[in-house]
């Protein structure tokens, strides 16, 4: 069965993605900033937010996996 993930982008998602980009992907952060400041419409911001959150979701470590070392 395929995993389905909500495509809705929450403010918390955007904030987490921005913090991730600030710490780990400056190019993604600058691309988001340029898109938001170049187009002042809400639609432009939502699209930029969605693109950044998608990058963050694709690159963040999978938190569901057990990371305890095996002996």
Steps between C-alpha positions, in 0.01 A plus 500: 500500500635842410558752774285807460611830641289809538582763242371775727776730620453631852669799658690260724626314192617824340674610819676165539602503134636853532703405808630191319598710197664761719717233661559259212404633156576866440417471129147379579455783749618762251279357225197519731586854603549613139168349392310657788653845453479498120127429497303666775181298451370241745502238225872557440575464872292182527680347202841592641401362842376176345820455297718557806295263717520232229880532495512483878275192514707326232833567673424471869598175666229242542398533864298178502803275473661350807845655533622302799829320429496124477755291687 
